[in-house]
Amino acid sequence: MTTATGPTAPATGRRPPGFAAALRSEWYKFWALPSNRTILVVAVALTLGITLLMAVFGDTAAMAREQEDGRYSVIFFGSTLGVWVLAALAANVVASEHRNGTVALTLAATPRRGRTLAAKLAIVAALALGCGLVVSLANFALTQAALAAAGEAPVRFSDPGMLRAVLLYIPVSAFSQSLLAACAAVVLRSAPGAFGLVVLLSTLPVVGARFFGPWWSENVPRHMVGAASESVAGMAVPGTEGFLPTLPALLVIAVWTAVSVAVAAAAFTRRDA
């Protein structure tokens, strides 16, 4: 017996694997794929590598001046790159099975397609949050240690709003952008296409604000996940075009995530492998 979402049970009559089994399977597949491991290493090495270059070979006086002008610019310069690498990883996690043709085997083993998709997205979300937090804390420590060693004034977690920004901005950004990329990869079945779409969604509304008039600039950019992440982290300045109060900013991220997951679920459960 089949439904719109695939077979209700394997031909043997055994019950389909539960969510825990699907999660374990997707976790094993994630680490088994060399490209996933490579992108994950790049996400950490690239962000920390750039920060180390800044700290060891950069002009610490210039870093201090930049940090004085914008208190978050030095801290998040390297780690922001990690958000986009993690989004590329999320797209690859989903699209790789379509690229190498193993998705049919996955769906044969776990015919409840919703469980398979939920497991993939859970892994993407967990990796984005975890790696985003590690990258954010490491970049904070490296940049501020370099400034302190050079006799410049570092920022501290005790400074107003700093702990919130470091703990939330990169993890929340990585979480939201990675889920958008993963869902786009479900629909497009292409990692480069999904990544490119997410980059365009994140940049075009903001870049276009200078050309599309005051209504656009006052309403659209702040409802993108990038600006919402800044507001959640307490980094957006009240009264600016990108600012939202915390709860509305969380709602923006939740709506983007829910719509993306709904579209991805519809595509994943209704199309052939």
C-alpha positions as CSV (number, residue, x, y, z in Angstrom):
1,M,0.0,0.0,0.0
2,T,1.3,3.5,-0.9
3,T,0.3,7.0,-0.2
4,A,1.3,10.4,-1.4
5,T,4.2,10.3,1.0
6,G,5.4,6.9,0.0
7,P,4.9,3.3,1.3
8,T,3.3,3.0,4.7
9,A,5.5,0.1,5.6
10,P,8.2,-2.1,4.1
11,A,7.2,-5.1,2.1
12,T,8.2,-7.4,4.9
13,G,5.4,-6.0,7.1
14,R,7.8,-4.6,9.7
15,R,7.1,-1.2,11.1
16,P,9.1,1.6,9.5
17,P,12.1,2.9,11.4
18,G,11.3,5.5,14.0
19,F,12.7,9.0,14.2
20,A,15.7,7.9,16.5
21,A,16.7,5.4,13.9
22,A,16.4,7.9,11.1
23,L,18.5,10.4,13.1
24,R,21.2,7.8,13.7
25,S,21.3,6.9,10.0
26,E,21.5,10.5,8.9
27,W,24.3,11.2,11.5
28,Y,26.3,8.2,10.2
29,K,25.8,9.3,6.6
30,F,26.9,12.9,7.5
31,W,30.3,11.7,8.8
32,A,30.7,9.1,6.0
33,L,30.6,11.7,3.3
34,P,34.1,13.3,2.7
35,S,32.6,16.5,1.4
36,N,30.7,17.1,4.6
37,R,33.7,16.6,6.7
38,T,35.8,18.9,4.5
39,I,33.3,21.7,4.6
40,L,32.9,21.4,8.3
41,V,36.7,21.7,8.8
42,V,36.8,24.6,6.4
43,A,34.1,26.4,8.4
44,V,36.2,26.3,11.5
45,A,39.6,26.7,9.9
46,L,38.7,29.5,7.6
47,T,37.1,31.6,10.4
48,L,39.7,31.0,13.0
49,G,42.5,31.2,10.4
50,I,41.5,34.7,9.3
51,T,41.2,35.8,12.9
52,L,44.6,34.3,13.7
53,L,46.1,36.2,10.7
54,M,44.6,39.4,12.0
55,A,45.9,38.8,15.5
56,V,49.4,37.7,14.5
57,F,50.2,39.8,11.4
58,G,47.6,42.5,11.5
59,D,47.8,46.1,12.8
60,T,46.4,45.8,16.3
61,A,46.2,49.6,16.5
62,A,44.0,49.6,13.4
63,M,41.9,46.8,14.9
64,A,41.5,48.8,18.1
65,R,40.3,51.8,16.1
66,E,37.9,49.7,14.1
67,Q,36.5,48.1,17.3
68,E,36.1,51.6,18.9
69,D,34.1,52.7,15.9
70,G,32.0,49.6,15.7
71,R,32.2,47.4,18.8
72,Y,31.2,44.2,17.0
73,S,33.1,44.6,13.8
74,V,36.4,43.0,14.8
75,I,34.8,40.3,16.9
76,F,32.5,39.0,14.2
77,F,34.7,39.7,11.1
78,G,36.0,36.2,10.8
79,S,33.1,34.3,12.3
80,T,30.6,35.9,9.9
81,L,32.3,33.9,7.1
82,G,31.6,30.8,9.1
83,V,27.9,31.4,8.8
84,W,28.1,31.1,5.1
85,V,30.3,28.1,5.1
86,L,27.9,26.4,7.4
87,A,25.0,27.3,5.1
88,A,27.0,25.7,2.2
89,L,27.4,22.6,4.4
90,A,23.7,22.4,5.1
91,A,22.9,22.6,1.4
92,N,25.4,19.8,0.7
93,V,24.0,17.6,3.5
94,V,20.7,17.5,1.6
95,A,21.7,17.7,-2.0
96,S,24.5,15.2,-1.9
97,E,22.1,12.2,-1.8
98,H,20.5,13.5,-5.0
99,R,23.9,14.1,-6.5
100,N,25.2,10.6,-5.9
101,G,21.9,8.8,-6.3
102,T,21.7,7.2,-2.8
103,V,18.4,9.0,-1.9
104,A,16.4,6.1,-3.3
105,L,18.1,3.7,-0.9
106,T,17.5,6.1,2.0
107,L,13.8,6.3,1.3
108,A,13.6,2.5,0.8
109,A,15.1,2.1,4.3
110,T,12.9,4.8,5.9
111,P,9.7,5.1,3.8
112,R,8.3,7.7,6.2
113,R,9.8,10.6,4.3
114,G,8.9,13.2,6.9
115,R,11.1,11.4,9.4
116,T,14.0,11.4,7.0
117,L,13.7,15.1,6.3
118,A,13.2,15.9,10.0
119,A,16.4,14.0,10.8
120,K,18.4,15.9,8.2
121,L,17.1,19.2,9.4
122,A,17.7,18.4,13.0
123,I,21.4,17.5,12.2
124,V,21.8,20.7,10.2
125,A,20.3,22.8,13.0
126,A,22.4,21.2,15.7
127,L,25.6,21.5,13.8
128,A,24.9,25.2,12.9
129,L,24.2,26.1,16.5
130,G,27.1,24.2,18.0
131,C,29.7,25.2,15.4
132,G,28.4,28.8,15.4
133,L,28.8,29.0,19.2
134,V,32.4,27.6,19.0
135,V,33.4,29.9,16.2
136,S,31.9,32.9,18.0
137,L,33.6,32.3,21.3
138,A,36.9,31.4,19.7
139,N,37.0,34.5,17.6
140,F,36.1,36.7,20.6
141,A,38.9,35.1,22.6
142,L,41.5,35.4,19.9
143,T,40.7,39.0,18.9
144,Q,40.5,40.4,22.4
145,A,43.6,38.5,23.5
146,A,45.6,39.9,20.6
147,L,44.4,43.5,21.5
148,A,45.2,43.0,25.2
149,A,48.7,41.6,24.4
150,A,49.4,44.7,22.2
151,G,48.4,47.0,25.1
152,E,45.1,48.0,23.5
153,A,41.8,48.1,25.3
154,P,39.8,44.9,24.7
155,V,36.0,44.4,25.2
156,R,34.8,42.0,27.9
157,F,31.8,39.8,28.5
158,S,30.9,42.1,31.3
159,D,30.5,45.0,28.9
160,P,26.8,45.9,28.4
161,G,25.2,43.6,25.8
162,M,28.5,41.9,24.8
163,L,27.8,38.4,26.3
164,R,24.3,38.3,24.6
165,A,25.8,39.3,21.2
166,V,28.6,36.7,21.4
167,L,26.4,33.9,22.5
168,L,23.5,34.6,20.1
169,Y,24.5,36.4,16.9
170,I,26.6,33.8,15.1
171,P,24.7,30.7,16.4
172,V,21.3,32.2,15.5
173,S,22.6,33.5,12.1
174,A,24.1,30.1,11.3
175,F,20.9,28.3,12.5
176,S,18.6,30.3,10.4
177,Q,20.7,30.6,7.2
178,S,21.6,26.9,7.4
179,L,18.0,25.8,7.7
180,L,17.0,28.0,4.8
181,A,19.9,26.5,2.7
182,A,18.9,23.0,3.6
183,C,15.3,23.6,2.7
184,A,16.2,25.2,-0.6
185,A,18.4,22.2,-1.4
186,V,15.4,19.9,-0.9
187,V,13.5,21.9,-3.5
188,L,16.3,22.6,-6.0
189,R,18.3,19.3,-5.4
190,S,21.4,21.4,-5.9
191,A,23.8,22.5,-3.2
192,P,25.3,25.5,-5.3
193,G,21.8,26.5,-6.4
194,A,20.4,26.4,-2.8
195,F,23.4,28.3,-1.4
196,G,23.2,30.9,-4.1
197,L,19.5,31.4,-3.5
198,V,20.0,31.9,0.2
199,V,22.8,34.4,-0.4
200,L,20.6,36.4,-2.8
201,L,17.7,36.4,-0.4
202,S,20.0,37.7,2.3
203,T,21.7,40.4,0.2
204,L,19.4,41.7,-2.5
205,P,16.6,43.1,-0.2
206,V,19.3,45.0,1.8
207,V,21.3,46.2,-1.2
208,G,18.1,47.1,-3.0
209,A,16.9,49.3,-0.1
210,R,18.9,52.3,-1.5
211,F,17.0,52.0,-4.8
212,F,13.5,51.0,-3.9
213,G,12.4,54.0,-1.9
214,P,11.7,54.7,1.8
215,W,8.9,52.2,2.3
216,W,11.1,49.3,1.2
217,S,14.1,50.4,3.2
218,E,11.9,51.0,6.4
219,N,10.1,47.6,6.2
220,V,11.8,44.9,4.1
221,P,15.4,44.7,5.3
222,R,14.5,44.3,9.0
223,H,12.3,41.3,8.1
224,M,15.2,39.3,6.6
225,V,16.8,36.7,8.8
226,G,20.1,38.5,8.9
227,A,18.8,41.7,10.4
228,A,16.5,39.7,12.7
229,S,19.5,37.8,14.0
230,E,21.2,41.1,14.8
231,S,18.1,42.2,16.7
232,V,17.8,39.0,18.6
233,A,21.5,39.4,19.6
234,G,20.9,42.9,20.8
235,M,23.2,44.4,18.2
236,A,20.8,46.4,16.1
237,V,20.4,50.0,17.1
238,P,16.8,51.1,18.0
239,G,15.5,53.5,15.3
240,T,17.6,52.2,12.5
241,E,16.2,50.4,9.4
242,G,17.4,47.0,10.6
243,F,16.0,47.1,14.1
244,L,13.2,45.0,15.6
245,P,12.3,44.4,19.2
246,T,13.5,40.9,20.4
247,L,10.2,39.1,20.2
248,P,9.2,40.3,16.7
249,A,12.7,39.5,15.6
250,L,12.3,35.9,16.9
251,L,9.0,35.7,15.2
252,V,10.5,36.8,11.9
253,I,13.1,33.9,12.1
254,A,10.4,31.5,13.2
255,V,8.2,32.4,10.2
256,W,11.0,32.2,7.7
257,T,11.9,28.8,9.2
258,A,8.4,27.5,9.3
259,V,7.6,28.5,5.7
260,S,10.9,27.0,4.4
261,V,10.3,23.7,6.2
262,A,6.7,23.5,5.0
263,V,7.8,24.1,1.4
264,A,10.6,21.6,1.7
265,A,8.4,19.0,3.3
266,A,5.8,19.4,0.5
267,A,8.5,18.9,-2.1
268,F,10.3,16.0,-0.4
269,T,7.1,14.0,0.3
270,R,5.4,14.5,-3.1
271,R,8.2,14.2,-5.6
272,D,9.9,11.1,-6.9
273,A,13.4,10.4,-5.5
